[in-house]
Amino acid sequence: MIQHSQLSNESLRSRIHSQDIRFGGNIKLKIYGLLGCSSGKRMKIENRIFFKNEEEALQNNYRPCGHCMREAYKKWKEGIY
């Protein structure tokens, strides 16, 4: 997990380009989703966190976003995850 406030804009772009960062999340709500999600883009920088992969987010007890990851969210809600 990497907090947005710990990264410069250049470092963030570089890590996304190299696919070192593939998912974003909200620290307070414990939700993760795709980087292009409109819900995620609206969150405050101090609440934003990044994950290398989906497994890392799940290991840290984050749930899938119901907006950009509908199928994963449905599985999570049904307890399949």
PyMOL Python script that loads the backbone (N, CA, C, O; Angstrom):
from pymol import cmd

cmd.read_pdbstr("""\
ATOM      1  N   MET A   1       0.851  -1.185   0.000  1.00  0.00           N
ATOM      2  CA  MET A   1       0.000   0.000   0.000  1.00  0.00           C
ATOM      3  C   MET A   1       0.889   1.238   0.000  1.00  0.00           C
ATOM      4  O   MET A   1       1.899   1.307   0.700  1.00  0.00           O
ATOM      5  N   ILE A   2       0.485   2.200  -0.798  1.00  0.00           N
ATOM      6  CA  ILE A   2       1.214   3.459  -0.881  1.00  0.00           C
ATOM      7  C   ILE A   2       0.209   4.598  -0.798  1.00  0.00           C
ATOM      8  O   ILE A   2      -0.730   4.651  -1.591  1.00  0.00           O
ATOM      9  N   GLN A   3       0.393   5.505   0.146  1.00  0.00           N
ATOM     10  CA  GLN A   3      -0.504   6.650   0.248  1.00  0.00           C
ATOM     11  C   GLN A   3      -0.146   7.680  -0.815  1.00  0.00           C
ATOM     12  O   GLN A   3       1.027   7.905  -1.115  1.00  0.00           O
ATOM     13  N   HIS A   4      -1.177   8.299  -1.378  1.00  0.00           N
ATOM     14  CA  HIS A   4      -0.990   9.300  -2.413  1.00  0.00           C
ATOM     15  C   HIS A   4      -0.144  10.459  -1.915  1.00  0.00           C
ATOM     16  O   HIS A   4       0.674  10.994  -2.664  1.00  0.00           O
ATOM     17  N   SER A   5      -0.327  10.847  -0.678  1.00  0.00           N
ATOM     18  CA  SER A   5       0.407  11.984  -0.126  1.00  0.00           C
ATOM     19  C   SER A   5       1.914  11.720  -0.038  1.00  0.00           C
ATOM     20  O   SER A   5       2.690  12.664   0.116  1.00  0.00           O
ATOM     21  N   GLN A   6       2.341  10.464  -0.131  1.00  0.00           N
ATOM     22  CA  GLN A   6       3.758  10.109  -0.067  1.00  0.00           C
ATOM     23  C   GLN A   6       4.443  10.154  -1.432  1.00  0.00           C
ATOM     24  O   GLN A   6       5.659   9.979  -1.517  1.00  0.00           O
ATOM     25  N   LEU A   7       3.682  10.385  -2.495  1.00  0.00           N
ATOM     26  CA  LEU A   7       4.216  10.354  -3.855  1.00  0.00           C
ATOM     27  C   LEU A   7       4.144  11.713  -4.528  1.00  0.00           C
ATOM     28  O   LEU A   7       3.187  12.464  -4.337  1.00  0.00           O
ATOM     29  N   SER A   8       5.150  12.017  -5.309  1.00  0.00           N
ATOM     30  CA  SER A   8       5.070  13.210  -6.155  1.00  0.00           C
ATOM     31  C   SER A   8       4.251  12.825  -7.387  1.00  0.00           C
ATOM     32  O   SER A   8       4.064  11.639  -7.660  1.00  0.00           O
ATOM     33  N   ASN A   9       3.769  13.805  -8.123  1.00  0.00           N
ATOM     34  CA  ASN A   9       2.993  13.518  -9.331  1.00  0.00           C
ATOM     35  C   ASN A   9       3.820  12.728 -10.341  1.00  0.00           C
ATOM     36  O   ASN A   9       3.310  11.813 -10.988  1.00  0.00           O
ATOM     37  N   GLU A  10       5.085  13.080 -10.475  1.00  0.00           N
ATOM     38  CA  GLU A  10       5.973  12.388 -11.409  1.00  0.00           C
ATOM     39  C   GLU A  10       6.178  10.933 -11.000  1.00  0.00           C
ATOM     40  O   GLU A  10       6.138  10.038 -11.845  1.00  0.00           O
ATOM     41  N   SER A  11       6.396  10.697  -9.720  1.00  0.00           N
ATOM     42  CA  SER A  11       6.581   9.345  -9.206  1.00  0.00           C
ATOM     43  C   SER A  11       5.318   8.513  -9.391  1.00  0.00           C
ATOM     44  O   SER A  11       5.389   7.336  -9.745  1.00  0.00           O
ATOM     45  N   LEU A  12       4.175   9.122  -9.153  1.00  0.00           N
ATOM     46  CA  LEU A  12       2.900   8.431  -9.318  1.00  0.00           C
ATOM     47  C   LEU A  12       2.715   8.002 -10.771  1.00  0.00           C
ATOM     48  O   LEU A  12       2.375   6.850 -11.037  1.00  0.00           O
ATOM     49  N   ARG A  13       2.935   8.919 -11.711  1.00  0.00           N
ATOM     50  CA  ARG A  13       2.798   8.592 -13.136  1.00  0.00           C
ATOM     51  C   ARG A  13       3.744   7.472 -13.545  1.00  0.00           C
ATOM     52  O   ARG A  13       3.369   6.573 -14.297  1.00  0.00           O
ATOM     53  N   SER A  14       4.959   7.533 -13.050  1.00  0.00           N
ATOM     54  CA  SER A  14       5.965   6.519 -13.369  1.00  0.00           C
ATOM     55  C   SER A  14       5.541   5.145 -12.861  1.00  0.00           C
ATOM     56  O   SER A  14       5.671   4.147 -13.569  1.00  0.00           O
ATOM     57  N   ARG A  15       5.039   5.100 -11.645  1.00  0.00           N
ATOM     58  CA  ARG A  15       4.606   3.814 -11.066  1.00  0.00           C
ATOM     59  C   ARG A  15       3.368   3.256 -11.766  1.00  0.00           C
ATOM     60  O   ARG A  15       3.227   2.040 -11.901  1.00  0.00           O
ATOM     61  N   ILE A  16       2.488   4.122 -12.203  1.00  0.00           N
ATOM     62  CA  ILE A  16       1.314   3.663 -12.952  1.00  0.00           C
ATOM     63  C   ILE A  16       1.756   3.135 -14.313  1.00  0.00           C
ATOM     64  O   ILE A  16       1.291   2.084 -14.753  1.00  0.00           O
ATOM     65  N   HIS A  17       2.641   3.850 -14.972  1.00  0.00           N
ATOM     66  CA  HIS A  17       3.135   3.448 -16.289  1.00  0.00           C
ATOM     67  C   HIS A  17       3.852   2.100 -16.228  1.00  0.00           C
ATOM     68  O   HIS A  17       3.700   1.277 -17.131  1.00  0.00           O
ATOM     69  N   SER A  18       4.628   1.871 -15.176  1.00  0.00           N
ATOM     70  CA  SER A  18       5.349   0.609 -15.024  1.00  0.00           C
ATOM     71  C   SER A  18       4.466  -0.484 -14.424  1.00  0.00           C
ATOM     72  O   SER A  18       4.934  -1.600 -14.195  1.00  0.00           O
ATOM     73  N   GLN A  19       3.215  -0.179 -14.172  1.00  0.00           N
ATOM     74  CA  GLN A  19       2.211  -1.069 -13.582  1.00  0.00           C
ATOM     75  C   GLN A  19       2.575  -1.525 -12.173  1.00  0.00           C
ATOM     76  O   GLN A  19       2.159  -2.595 -11.730  1.00  0.00           O
ATOM     77  N   ASP A  20       3.355  -0.703 -11.474  1.00  0.00           N
ATOM     78  CA  ASP A  20       3.648  -0.946 -10.066  1.00  0.00           C
ATOM     79  C   ASP A  20       2.434  -0.557  -9.219  1.00  0.00           C
ATOM     80  O   ASP A  20       2.270  -1.023  -8.091  1.00  0.00           O
ATOM     81  N   ILE A  21       1.590   0.305  -9.786  1.00  0.00           N
ATOM     82  CA  ILE A  21       0.316   0.699  -9.172  1.00  0.00           C
ATOM     83  C   ILE A  21      -0.779   0.397 -10.177  1.00  0.00           C
ATOM     84  O   ILE A  21      -0.737   0.873 -11.311  1.00  0.00           O
ATOM     85  N   ARG A  22      -1.779  -0.409  -9.758  1.00  0.00           N
ATOM     86  CA  ARG A  22      -2.856  -0.774 -10.682  1.00  0.00           C
ATOM     87  C   ARG A  22      -4.250  -0.487 -10.132  1.00  0.00           C
ATOM     88  O   ARG A  22      -5.220  -0.447 -10.889  1.00  0.00           O
ATOM     89  N   PHE A  23      -4.356  -0.287  -8.811  1.00  0.00           N
ATOM     90  CA  PHE A  23      -5.651  -0.021  -8.186  1.00  0.00           C
ATOM     91  C   PHE A  23      -5.517   1.128  -7.194  1.00  0.00           C
ATOM     92  O   PHE A  23      -4.450   1.346  -6.621  1.00  0.00           O
ATOM     93  N   GLY A  24      -6.603   1.853  -7.000  1.00  0.00           N
ATOM     94  CA  GLY A  24      -6.644   2.925  -6.021  1.00  0.00           C
ATOM     95  C   GLY A  24      -7.706   2.619  -4.978  1.00  0.00           C
ATOM     96  O   GLY A  24      -8.638   1.858  -5.241  1.00  0.00           O
ATOM     97  N   GLY A  25      -7.574   3.196  -3.818  1.00  0.00           N
ATOM     98  CA  GLY A  25      -8.539   2.937  -2.763  1.00  0.00           C
ATOM     99  C   GLY A  25      -8.742   4.134  -1.857  1.00  0.00           C
ATOM    100  O   GLY A  25      -8.014   5.124  -1.923  1.00  0.00           O
ATOM    101  N   ASN A  26      -9.758   4.016  -1.004  1.00  0.00           N
ATOM    102  CA  ASN A  26     -10.095   5.044  -0.036  1.00  0.00           C
ATOM    103  C   ASN A  26      -9.801   4.490   1.357  1.00  0.00           C
ATOM    104  O   ASN A  26     -10.396   3.500   1.784  1.00  0.00           O
ATOM    105  N   ILE A  27      -8.876   5.144   2.056  1.00  0.00           N
ATOM    106  CA  ILE A  27      -8.451   4.680   3.378  1.00  0.00           C
ATOM    107  C   ILE A  27      -9.618   4.638   4.366  1.00  0.00           C
ATOM    108  O   ILE A  27      -9.765   3.667   5.107  1.00  0.00           O
ATOM    109  N   LYS A  28     -10.436   5.668   4.381  1.00  0.00           N
ATOM    110  CA  LYS A  28     -11.524   5.756   5.360  1.00  0.00           C
ATOM    111  C   LYS A  28     -12.655   4.773   5.076  1.00  0.00           C
ATOM    112  O   LYS A  28     -13.214   4.190   6.005  1.00  0.00           O
ATOM    113  N   LEU A  29     -12.997   4.585   3.806  1.00  0.00           N
ATOM    114  CA  LEU A  29     -14.115   3.719   3.453  1.00  0.00           C
ATOM    115  C   LEU A  29     -13.705   2.270   3.227  1.00  0.00           C
ATOM    116  O   LEU A  29     -14.559   1.386   3.162  1.00  0.00           O
ATOM    117  N   LYS A  30     -12.380   2.017   3.105  1.00  0.00           N
ATOM    118  CA  LYS A  30     -11.849   0.672   2.859  1.00  0.00           C
ATOM    119  C   LYS A  30     -12.417   0.082   1.565  1.00  0.00           C
ATOM    120  O   LYS A  30     -12.839  -1.074   1.530  1.00  0.00           O
ATOM    121  N   ILE A  31     -12.421   0.895   0.502  1.00  0.00           N
ATOM    122  CA  ILE A  31     -12.898   0.480  -0.815  1.00  0.00           C
ATOM    123  C   ILE A  31     -11.747   0.641  -1.803  1.00  0.00           C
ATOM    124  O   ILE A  31     -10.995   1.612  -1.720  1.00  0.00           O
ATOM    125  N   TYR A  32     -11.600  -0.306  -2.742  1.00  0.00           N
ATOM    126  CA  TYR A  32     -10.609  -0.162  -3.798  1.00  0.00           C
ATOM    127  C   TYR A  32     -11.279  -0.313  -5.155  1.00  0.00           C
ATOM    128  O   TYR A  32     -12.340  -0.927  -5.274  1.00  0.00           O
ATOM    129  N   GLY A  33     -10.648   0.255  -6.172  1.00  0.00           N
ATOM    130  CA  GLY A  33     -11.209   0.166  -7.515  1.00  0.00           C
ATOM    131  C   GLY A  33     -10.178   0.502  -8.580  1.00  0.00           C
ATOM    132  O   GLY A  33      -8.993   0.676  -8.296  1.00  0.00           O
ATOM    133  N   LEU A  34     -10.656   0.588  -9.797  1.00  0.00           N
ATOM    134  CA  LEU A  34      -9.798   0.896 -10.933  1.00  0.00           C
ATOM    135  C   LEU A  34      -9.348   2.350 -10.876  1.00  0.00           C
ATOM    136  O   LEU A  34     -10.052   3.203 -10.336  1.00  0.00           O
ATOM    137  N   LEU A  35      -8.187   2.628 -11.429  1.00  0.00           N
ATOM    138  CA  LEU A  35      -7.647   3.992 -11.391  1.00  0.00           C
ATOM    139  C   LEU A  35      -8.501   4.986 -12.165  1.00  0.00           C
ATOM    140  O   LEU A  35      -8.509   6.173 -11.839  1.00  0.00           O
ATOM    141  N   GLY A  36      -9.209   4.530 -13.170  1.00  0.00           N
ATOM    142  CA  GLY A  36     -10.035   5.418 -13.985  1.00  0.00           C
ATOM    143  C   GLY A  36     -11.450   5.619 -13.465  1.00  0.00           C
ATOM    144  O   GLY A  36     -12.244   6.297 -14.117  1.00  0.00           O
ATOM    145  N   CYS A  37     -11.789   5.055 -12.321  1.00  0.00           N
ATOM    146  CA  CYS A  37     -13.140   5.147 -11.763  1.00  0.00           C
ATOM    147  C   CYS A  37     -13.491   6.595 -11.409  1.00  0.00           C
ATOM    148  O   CYS A  37     -12.711   7.288 -10.755  1.00  0.00           O
ATOM    149  N   SER A  38     -14.652   7.036 -11.842  1.00  0.00           N
ATOM    150  CA  SER A  38     -15.070   8.411 -11.561  1.00  0.00           C
ATOM    151  C   SER A  38     -15.284   8.642 -10.064  1.00  0.00           C
ATOM    152  O   SER A  38     -15.066   9.751  -9.576  1.00  0.00           O
ATOM    153  N   SER A  39     -15.704   7.622  -9.340  1.00  0.00           N
ATOM    154  CA  SER A  39     -15.867   7.757  -7.882  1.00  0.00           C
ATOM    155  C   SER A  39     -14.518   7.966  -7.216  1.00  0.00           C
ATOM    156  O   SER A  39     -14.385   8.800  -6.319  1.00  0.00           O
ATOM    157  N   GLY A  40     -13.529   7.219  -7.647  1.00  0.00           N
ATOM    158  CA  GLY A  40     -12.194   7.332  -7.072  1.00  0.00           C
ATOM    159  C   GLY A  40     -11.520   8.655  -7.377  1.00  0.00           C
ATOM    160  O   GLY A  40     -10.761   9.178  -6.561  1.00  0.00           O
ATOM    161  N   LYS A  41     -11.797   9.191  -8.551  1.00  0.00           N
ATOM    162  CA  LYS A  41     -11.181  10.458  -8.931  1.00  0.00           C
ATOM    163  C   LYS A  41     -11.691  11.619  -8.083  1.00  0.00           C
ATOM    164  O   LYS A  41     -11.017  12.644  -7.986  1.00  0.00           O
ATOM    165  N   ARG A  42     -12.860  11.485  -7.471  1.00  0.00           N
ATOM    166  CA  ARG A  42     -13.440  12.559  -6.659  1.00  0.00           C
ATOM    167  C   ARG A  42     -12.944  12.576  -5.222  1.00  0.00           C
ATOM    168  O   ARG A  42     -13.153  13.559  -4.512  1.00  0.00           O
ATOM    169  N   MET A  43     -12.289  11.505  -4.781  1.00  0.00           N
ATOM    170  CA  MET A  43     -11.894  11.447  -3.368  1.00  0.00           C
ATOM    171  C   MET A  43     -10.729  12.385  -3.071  1.00  0.00           C
ATOM    172  O   MET A  43      -9.948  12.736  -3.956  1.00  0.00           O
ATOM    173  N   LYS A  44     -10.633  12.778  -1.816  1.00  0.00           N
ATOM    174  CA  LYS A  44      -9.561  13.665  -1.367  1.00  0.00           C
ATOM    175  C   LYS A  44      -8.228  12.925  -1.414  1.00  0.00           C
ATOM    176  O   LYS A  44      -8.162  11.725  -1.147  1.00  0.00           O
ATOM    177  N   ILE A  45      -7.174  13.650  -1.753  1.00  0.00           N
ATOM    178  CA  ILE A  45      -5.841  13.053  -1.853  1.00  0.00           C
ATOM    179  C   ILE A  45      -5.415  12.414  -0.535  1.00  0.00           C
ATOM    180  O   ILE A  45      -4.785  11.357  -0.539  1.00  0.00           O
ATOM    181  N   GLU A  46      -5.747  13.036   0.585  1.00  0.00           N
ATOM    182  CA  GLU A  46      -5.332  12.472   1.875  1.00  0.00           C
ATOM    183  C   GLU A  46      -6.018  11.140   2.204  1.00  0.00           C
ATOM    184  O   GLU A  46      -5.558  10.409   3.081  1.00  0.00           O
ATOM    185  N   ASN A  47      -7.110  10.826   1.509  1.00  0.00           N
ATOM    186  CA  ASN A  47      -7.813   9.553   1.723  1.00  0.00           C
ATOM    187  C   ASN A  47      -7.441   8.495   0.692  1.00  0.00           C
ATOM    188  O   ASN A  47      -7.879   7.349   0.797  1.00  0.00           O
ATOM    189  N   ARG A  48      -6.639   8.865  -0.304  1.00  0.00           N
ATOM    190  CA  ARG A  48      -6.335   7.974  -1.424  1.00  0.00           C
ATOM    191  C   ARG A  48      -5.106   7.119  -1.127  1.00  0.00           C
ATOM    192  O   ARG A  48      -4.101   7.591  -0.594  1.00  0.00           O
ATOM    193  N   ILE A  49      -5.225   5.840  -1.493  1.00  0.00           N
ATOM    194  CA  ILE A  49      -4.144   4.874  -1.321  1.00  0.00           C
ATOM    195  C   ILE A  49      -4.052   4.041  -2.588  1.00  0.00           C
ATOM    196  O   ILE A  49      -5.043   3.891  -3.303  1.00  0.00           O
ATOM    197  N   PHE A  50      -2.890   3.505  -2.873  1.00  0.00           N
ATOM    198  CA  PHE A  50      -2.700   2.731  -4.097  1.00  0.00           C
ATOM    199  C   PHE A  50      -2.225   1.322  -3.780  1.00  0.00           C
ATOM    200  O   PHE A  50      -1.528   1.087  -2.792  1.00  0.00           O
ATOM    201  N   PHE A  51      -2.622   0.386  -4.649  1.00  0.00           N
ATOM    202  CA  PHE A  51      -2.252  -1.021  -4.506  1.00  0.00           C
ATOM    203  C   PHE A  51      -1.617  -1.531  -5.790  1.00  0.00           C
ATOM    204  O   PHE A  51      -1.957  -1.091  -6.889  1.00  0.00           O
ATOM    205  N   LYS A  52      -0.694  -2.463  -5.632  1.00  0.00           N
ATOM    206  CA  LYS A  52      -0.040  -3.073  -6.784  1.00  0.00           C
ATOM    207  C   LYS A  52      -0.983  -4.021  -7.508  1.00  0.00           C
ATOM    208  O   LYS A  52      -0.966  -4.106  -8.736  1.00  0.00           O
ATOM    209  N   ASN A  53      -1.805  -4.733  -6.744  1.00  0.00           N
ATOM    210  CA  ASN A  53      -2.743  -5.689  -7.347  1.00  0.00           C
ATOM    211  C   ASN A  53      -3.967  -5.860  -6.450  1.00  0.00           C
ATOM    212  O   ASN A  53      -4.031  -5.339  -5.337  1.00  0.00           O
ATOM    213  N   GLU A  54      -4.915  -6.593  -6.965  1.00  0.00           N
ATOM    214  CA  GLU A  54      -6.176  -6.802  -6.251  1.00  0.00           C
ATOM    215  C   GLU A  54      -5.970  -7.603  -4.967  1.00  0.00           C
ATOM    216  O   GLU A  54      -6.627  -7.344  -3.959  1.00  0.00           O
ATOM    217  N   GLU A  55      -5.063  -8.572  -5.006  1.00  0.00           N
ATOM    218  CA  GLU A  55      -4.800  -9.399  -3.837  1.00  0.00           C
ATOM    219  C   GLU A  55      -4.299  -8.554  -2.657  1.00  0.00           C
ATOM    220  O   GLU A  55      -4.682  -8.785  -1.510  1.00  0.00           O
ATOM    221  N   GLU A  56      -3.441  -7.576  -2.955  1.00  0.00           N
ATOM    222  CA  GLU A  56      -2.927  -6.700  -1.902  1.00  0.00           C
ATOM    223  C   GLU A  56      -4.065  -5.925  -1.236  1.00  0.00           C
ATOM    224  O   GLU A  56      -4.086  -5.772  -0.015  1.00  0.00           O
ATOM    225  N   ALA A  57      -5.005  -5.440  -2.038  1.00  0.00           N
ATOM    226  CA  ALA A  57      -6.152  -4.706  -1.497  1.00  0.00           C
ATOM    227  C   ALA A  57      -7.013  -5.621  -0.616  1.00  0.00           C
ATOM    228  O   ALA A  57      -7.424  -5.228   0.476  1.00  0.00           O
ATOM    229  N   LEU A  58      -7.281  -6.820  -1.088  1.00  0.00           N
ATOM    230  CA  LEU A  58      -8.102  -7.762  -0.321  1.00  0.00           C
ATOM    231  C   LEU A  58      -7.414  -8.188   0.970  1.00  0.00           C
ATOM    232  O   LEU A  58      -8.076  -8.348   1.995  1.00  0.00           O
ATOM    233  N   GLN A  59      -6.100  -8.373   0.938  1.00  0.00           N
ATOM    234  CA  GLN A  59      -5.354  -8.754   2.135  1.00  0.00           C
ATOM    235  C   GLN A  59      -5.417  -7.671   3.209  1.00  0.00           C
ATOM    236  O   GLN A  59      -5.312  -7.959   4.401  1.00  0.00           O
ATOM    237  N   ASN A  60      -5.588  -6.429   2.776  1.00  0.00           N
ATOM    238  CA  ASN A  60      -5.686  -5.304   3.708  1.00  0.00           C
ATOM    239  C   ASN A  60      -7.129  -4.962   4.056  1.00  0.00           C
ATOM    240  O   ASN A  60      -7.412  -3.875   4.560  1.00  0.00           O
ATOM    241  N   ASN A  61      -8.043  -5.896   3.783  1.00  0.00           N
ATOM    242  CA  ASN A  61      -9.463  -5.793   4.129  1.00  0.00           C
ATOM    243  C   ASN A  61     -10.210  -4.660   3.428  1.00  0.00           C
ATOM    244  O   ASN A  61     -11.098  -4.036   4.010  1.00  0.00           O
ATOM    245  N   TYR A  62      -9.839  -4.402   2.171  1.00  0.00           N
ATOM    246  CA  TYR A  62     -10.579  -3.449   1.348  1.00  0.00           C
ATOM    247  C   TYR A  62     -11.572  -4.234   0.505  1.00  0.00           C
ATOM    248  O   TYR A  62     -11.314  -5.381   0.143  1.00  0.00           O
ATOM    249  N   ARG A  63     -12.701  -3.621   0.194  1.00  0.00           N
ATOM    250  CA  ARG A  63     -13.711  -4.285  -0.629  1.00  0.00           C
ATOM    251  C   ARG A  63     -13.730  -3.652  -2.014  1.00  0.00           C
ATOM    252  O   ARG A  63     -13.339  -2.495  -2.168  1.00  0.00           O
ATOM    253  N   PRO A  64     -14.182  -4.399  -3.032  1.00  0.00           N
ATOM    254  CA  PRO A  64     -14.253  -3.851  -4.392  1.00  0.00           C
ATOM    255  C   PRO A  64     -15.284  -2.727  -4.504  1.00  0.00           C
ATOM    256  O   PRO A  64     -16.299  -2.728  -3.808  1.00  0.00           O
ATOM    257  N   CYS A  65     -15.011  -1.785  -5.376  1.00  0.00           N
ATOM    258  CA  CYS A  65     -15.930  -0.674  -5.650  1.00  0.00           C
ATOM    259  C   CYS A  65     -17.162  -1.200  -6.378  1.00  0.00           C
ATOM    260  O   CYS A  65     -17.041  -1.961  -7.338  1.00  0.00           O
ATOM    261  N   GLY A  66     -18.321  -0.807  -5.933  1.00  0.00           N
ATOM    262  CA  GLY A  66     -19.564  -1.218  -6.569  1.00  0.00           C
ATOM    263  C   GLY A  66     -19.823  -0.495  -7.878  1.00  0.00           C
ATOM    264  O   GLY A  66     -20.702  -0.900  -8.638  1.00  0.00           O
ATOM    265  N   HIS A  67     -19.086   0.555  -8.155  1.00  0.00           N
ATOM    266  CA  HIS A  67     -19.285   1.342  -9.368  1.00  0.00           C
ATOM    267  C   HIS A  67     -18.441   0.823 -10.527  1.00  0.00           C
ATOM    268  O   HIS A  67     -18.976   0.559 -11.604  1.00  0.00           O
ATOM    269  N   CYS A  68     -17.145   0.672 -10.330  1.00  0.00           N
ATOM    270  CA  CYS A  68     -16.254   0.289 -11.436  1.00  0.00           C
ATOM    271  C   CYS A  68     -15.918  -1.203 -11.460  1.00  0.00           C
ATOM    272  O   CYS A  68     -15.374  -1.693 -12.449  1.00  0.00           O
ATOM    273  N   MET A  69     -16.231  -1.922 -10.397  1.00  0.00           N
ATOM    274  CA  MET A  69     -15.914  -3.352 -10.324  1.00  0.00           C
ATOM    275  C   MET A  69     -17.157  -4.133  -9.900  1.00  0.00           C
ATOM    276  O   MET A  69     -17.146  -4.851  -8.900  1.00  0.00           O
ATOM    277  N   ARG A  70     -18.213  -3.980 -10.673  1.00  0.00           N
ATOM    278  CA  ARG A  70     -19.519  -4.559 -10.302  1.00  0.00           C
ATOM    279  C   ARG A  70     -19.483  -6.061 -10.023  1.00  0.00           C
ATOM    280  O   ARG A  70     -20.032  -6.522  -9.023  1.00  0.00           O
ATOM    281  N   GLU A  71     -18.839  -6.818 -10.904  1.00  0.00           N
ATOM    282  CA  GLU A  71     -18.820  -8.281 -10.725  1.00  0.00           C
ATOM    283  C   GLU A  71     -18.056  -8.676  -9.463  1.00  0.00           C
ATOM    284  O   GLU A  71     -18.511  -9.529  -8.701  1.00  0.00           O
ATOM    285  N   ALA A  72     -16.907  -8.063  -9.242  1.00  0.00           N
ATOM    286  CA  ALA A  72     -16.127  -8.355  -8.036  1.00  0.00           C
ATOM    287  C   ALA A  72     -16.896  -7.930  -6.787  1.00  0.00           C
ATOM    288  O   ALA A  72     -16.855  -8.611  -5.762  1.00  0.00           O
ATOM    289  N   TYR A  73     -17.599  -6.797  -6.882  1.00  0.00           N
ATOM    290  CA  TYR A  73     -18.398  -6.322  -5.749  1.00  0.00           C
ATOM    291  C   TYR A  73     -19.532  -7.308  -5.436  1.00  0.00           C
ATOM    292  O   TYR A  73     -19.795  -7.606  -4.271  1.00  0.00           O
ATOM    293  N   LYS A  74     -20.195  -7.808  -6.471  1.00  0.00           N
ATOM    294  CA  LYS A  74     -21.275  -8.784  -6.260  1.00  0.00           C
ATOM    295  C   LYS A  74     -20.748 -10.034  -5.568  1.00  0.00           C
ATOM    296  O   LYS A  74     -21.381 -10.557  -4.651  1.00  0.00           O
ATOM    297  N   LYS A  75     -19.577 -10.514  -6.015  1.00  0.00           N
ATOM    298  CA  LYS A  75     -18.973 -11.697  -5.380  1.00  0.00           C
ATOM    299  C   LYS A  75     -18.628 -11.405  -3.926  1.00  0.00           C
ATOM    300  O   LYS A  75     -18.867 -12.233  -3.047  1.00  0.00           O
ATOM    301  N   TRP A  76     -18.064 -10.221  -3.675  1.00  0.00           N
ATOM    302  CA  TRP A  76     -17.723  -9.835  -2.306  1.00  0.00           C
ATOM    303  C   TRP A  76     -18.972  -9.778  -1.437  1.00  0.00           C
ATOM    304  O   TRP A  76     -18.974 -10.255  -0.302  1.00  0.00           O
ATOM    305  N   LYS A  77     -20.015  -9.200  -1.971  1.00  0.00           N
ATOM    306  CA  LYS A  77     -21.270  -9.042  -1.215  1.00  0.00           C
ATOM    307  C   LYS A  77     -21.894 -10.406  -0.895  1.00  0.00           C
ATOM    308  O   LYS A  77     -22.478 -10.597   0.171  1.00  0.00           O
ATOM    309  N   GLU A  78     -21.762 -11.342  -1.827  1.00  0.00           N
ATOM    310  CA  GLU A  78     -22.314 -12.677  -1.619  1.00  0.00           C
ATOM    311  C   GLU A  78     -21.390 -13.562  -0.758  1.00  0.00           C
ATOM    312  O   GLU A  78     -21.732 -14.695  -0.419  1.00  0.00           O
ATOM    313  N   GLY A  79     -20.228 -13.017  -0.419  1.00  0.00           N
ATOM    314  CA  GLY A  79     -19.297 -13.764   0.433  1.00  0.00           C
ATOM    315  C   GLY A  79     -18.449 -14.773  -0.313  1.00  0.00           C
ATOM    316  O   GLY A  79     -17.863 -15.662   0.305  1.00  0.00           O
ATOM    317  N   ILE A  80     -18.371 -14.655  -1.634  1.00  0.00           N
ATOM    318  CA  ILE A  80     -17.594 -15.601  -2.426  1.00  0.00           C
ATOM    319  C   ILE A  80     -16.110 -15.284  -2.365  1.00  0.00           C
ATOM    320  O   ILE A  80     -15.287 -16.193  -2.480  1.00  0.00           O
ATOM    321  N   TYR A  81     -15.745 -14.026  -2.187  1.00  0.00           N
ATOM    322  CA  TYR A  81     -14.336 -13.626  -2.130  1.00  0.00           C
ATOM    323  C   TYR A  81     -13.663 -14.192  -0.925  1.00  0.00           C
ATOM    324  O   TYR A  81     -12.473 -13.958  -0.716  1.00  0.00           O
TER     325      TYR A  81
END
""", "prot")
cmd.dss("prot")
cmd.show_as("cartoon", "prot")
cmd.util.cbc("prot")
cmd.orient("prot")
